[in-house]
Amino acid sequence: MQLDLEIPRIVSEIKKQNAKTICLQLPDGLKPKAGELTESIEKQTNTKVIIWLGSCFGGCDIPEDVQNLGADLLIQFGHDEWKYNAGGIK
């Protein structure tokens, strides 16, 4: 089975936000893809990617230390897409 990890969408968002340091939060099943994701994102952008290796219980489980990592952008992978805007979740 081929996974669509939406790399073009991630790259687009990084460029749109002019982010320099990215934190990727992956569920355990995707952690083996962390190196592939990091390489692809860093190759297409001028960023440093940090992988959050702590637990992840879903989109509401934002790492407490993400700000201490100096990340400009947190990208979370999960099982379902969240639609978010300035007014909240759709």
N, C-alpha and C positions, 0 to 999 in steps of 0.2 A: 504494500500500500504506500503510495506517494503522499506525503504531507505537504500541504500548502501553508508555509509559515509566513506568507505575506511580506516577504522581504522588500519588494518595491514600495509597499504601503509604509513600512517602517522607515525606509530611507527617505521617502517623501516627507514624513512627519518630522524626522530629525532635521532635514534641511529647512522645512517651514519654520521650525522653532529655533533654528540656529543653535542647537544643542551641541555641546562639546564632550560631555561625559554622560553615558547612558548606562542605566542599570536594567538588566534583563532579569525578570522573575519568572521562573519556569516551574511547572509542575514536575514531579519526579519522573514521569514518563518521557518528558522532553529534555531532561538534563543531559542525556548522552549526546544531544544535538547542540549543546552549548558552544563547543568549539567551532562547529560549522557556522552557526549563527554569528558568532563573534567575528570570525574571519570575513564572512560575507558583508556584514554591516561596516566593519572598519575599512574594508577595501573600497566601498562605495561612498564613504563619508569621511570627513576629517574629525573622527571621534575616537574616544577611548571607551571601550565597553567593559562593564563590570558585571559579572554573573552573581546574582544573589543565590547562595546555596543553602540558605535556611529553609525552614518549612514554608509551605504555601497552601493555605486552605481556601483559596478562591480569590476573586477580584477584590474582596473587601479586606483581604489580609495584606495590607501594605507594610513592608518592613519598617520597623521603628527607626532603624539606623540609616535609612536611605539618604536622609539629609546629611548625616555625618560622613557619608561616602563622597559627598560633593557632586552627586548626580544632578544633571539639569533635567533629565527626563527618565521616568520609570516606564518601562514597557512590560506589561504582564501578559503572559500567555495562559490561556485556560481552555475550557471546553465549549464555552458559548461566547458569542460576541456581545459586548456591552455597547449600547448607544449612549454616549455622554455628550452633553452640551453644557454651557454655562449655567443653565437652569437646573441641571441634575440629570439623572438617568432617565432615558426614555423607555 
